[in-house]
Amino acid sequence: MFWRFQCFTLSVINVESSHLYSNCEQFFRECRRVLKQSGRLCWIDLRYKSQVDETRKQAARAELIEERWDDVTENVLLGIQRTSTRYDQILNMVRYLMDSFFFATPWFVRMFSSSLRATYCAPGTHTYARFSTGEKGYYAAVWRRS
């Protein structure tokens, strides 16, 4: 089936990546450029609390109209608590299997275990603490092209 481009309003979805962009304001400008009139940018990402106002201003300067902004940190923390248990089990299983078959856990598994746990924000890590103390937050937003 062929779709005619005019039959729908294009939306942009951005999940957990814009905090890595060197120029987030340019990203917002590019979103505005590709969106049709009334098209929407649906965005969820993490920010230090001190960056929240600037992120919202960058979108406004790109002429995106904020329709919704939500702090979803508590929901993300609940999800992290559920998933990190499983990830910890997998990591422990890798260590166990390595010890069983190779008589020692390889240095790189030992070396990167803490880093891996920090990557998935396991409770007890510095990354988890940043969210649980409010230093960082997870935010969801919808902006509309003006």
C-alpha positions in Angstrom: 0.0 0.0 0.0 1.3 3.4 -0.9 0.9 6.4 1.5 0.5 9.9 0.2 2.7 12.1 2.4 0.0 14.7 2.7 -2.4 12.3 4.5 -0.7 12.5 7.9 1.1 15.0 10.1 4.7 14.0 10.6 5.9 13.7 14.2 9.4 13.4 15.5 10.2 11.1 18.4 13.3 11.6 20.4 14.1 9.2 23.2 17.1 9.5 25.6 19.5 10.9 23.1 19.4 14.7 23.0 21.4 15.1 26.2 24.4 13.8 24.1 24.0 16.3 21.3 26.6 19.0 21.1 24.0 21.6 20.1 20.6 20.8 21.4 19.2 24.1 20.1 20.2 23.2 16.6 18.4 19.9 17.1 15.2 21.8 18.0 15.6 24.0 15.0 16.0 21.0 12.7 12.9 19.4 14.2 10.9 22.6 13.5 12.3 22.6 9.9 11.1 19.1 9.1 7.8 19.2 10.9 4.7 20.2 9.0 2.4 22.9 10.4 1.0 21.5 13.7 3.5 18.6 13.6 4.8 17.5 17.0 8.1 16.6 18.6 7.6 14.0 21.3 10.6 14.0 23.5 11.8 12.2 26.7 15.3 12.6 28.1 17.4 13.2 31.2 18.7 16.5 32.3 20.4 17.9 35.3 17.9 20.1 37.2 20.1 23.1 36.4 19.6 22.4 32.6 15.8 22.2 32.5 15.0 25.9 32.0 17.6 26.2 29.3 16.3 23.1 27.4 12.8 24.6 27.4 14.1 28.0 26.3 16.1 26.3 23.4 12.9 24.8 22.2 11.1 28.1 22.5 13.8 29.9 20.6 13.4 27.3 17.8 9.8 28.4 17.6 8.4 25.2 19.1 5.3 25.6 21.2 5.3 23.6 24.4 2.1 21.7 24.8 3.1 19.5 27.7 6.0 19.1 30.1 6.1 16.3 32.7 8.7 15.2 35.3 8.6 11.4 35.0 11.6 10.8 37.2 9.6 8.8 39.8 8.2 6.5 37.2 11.7 6.0 35.7 13.1 5.1 39.1 10.4 2.5 39.6 11.3 1.0 36.3 15.0 1.1 37.1 14.4 -0.8 40.3 12.5 -3.5 38.5 14.9 -3.9 35.6 18.1 -3.5 37.4 17.4 -6.6 39.5 17.3 -8.7 36.3 20.4 -7.0 34.9 22.2 -7.7 38.2 21.2 -11.4 37.9 22.5 -11.6 34.4 25.8 -10.0 35.4 26.1 -12.4 38.3 25.4 -15.3 36.0 28.2 -14.2 33.7 30.6 -14.1 36.6 29.4 -17.5 37.9 29.8 -19.1 34.4 33.2 -17.6 33.9 34.3 -18.9 37.3 32.9 -22.3 36.6 34.3 -22.8 33.1 37.5 -20.7 33.2 38.2 -20.9 36.9 38.3 -17.1 37.2 36.2 -14.2 36.1 38.1 -12.4 33.3 39.7 -9.1 34.3 37.5 -7.2 31.8 34.3 -8.5 33.4 35.5 -7.6 36.9 36.8 -4.2 35.7 33.6 -3.2 33.9 31.0 -4.6 36.3 30.7 -1.3 38.2 30.6 0.6 35.0 27.8 -1.6 33.6 25.8 -1.2 36.7 26.2 2.6 36.5 25.1 2.5 32.9 21.7 0.9 33.8 21.5 3.1 36.9 21.3 0.2 39.4 20.4 1.3 42.9 23.6 2.0 44.9 25.4 3.5 42.0 26.3 7.2 41.6 24.0 7.4 38.5 21.0 6.2 40.4 21.8 8.6 43.3 21.7 11.5 40.9 18.1 10.7 40.1 16.9 9.7 43.5 18.3 12.8 45.1 16.9 15.1 42.5 20.2 16.3 41.0 19.0 14.8 37.7 15.6 14.2 36.4 13.7 12.5 33.5 11.4 14.7 31.6 8.8 14.1 28.9 7.6 16.9 26.6 5.5 17.5 23.5 6.2 20.5 21.4 4.2 21.7 18.4 5.5 23.5 15.3 4.1 27.0 15.3 
